[in-house]
Amino acid sequence: MKIRFIMGRVDHPQTNGKLEKFHDIFEKKVKYFGSIDEFFTWYNCTRPHGALGLDTPLHAYISRKEKSESLMDPSIMENWVIS
């Protein structure tokens, strides 16, 4: 599955920062969605991300793929993820 586990330092504030931010957003926004799937679709496909130049995570992922791997229009993938 090509999953690589990266150990972080104990008691280091940046170690869990991304995960803590995700949980912060999740706790604040999940009440506005009908399901967890709707939340994740919004989180990955609709929500602009500050660290990505206000791009969505989906578009950032697709734009970083090599041209030979990217054989489809990103909007096709958005429709696939949402449905």
Buried (B, 14 or more C-beta within 10 A) or exposed (E): EEEEEEEEEEEEEEBEEEEEEEEEEEEEEBEEBEEEEEBBBBBBBEBEBEEEEEBBBBBEBBEEEEEEEBEEEBEEBBEEEEE
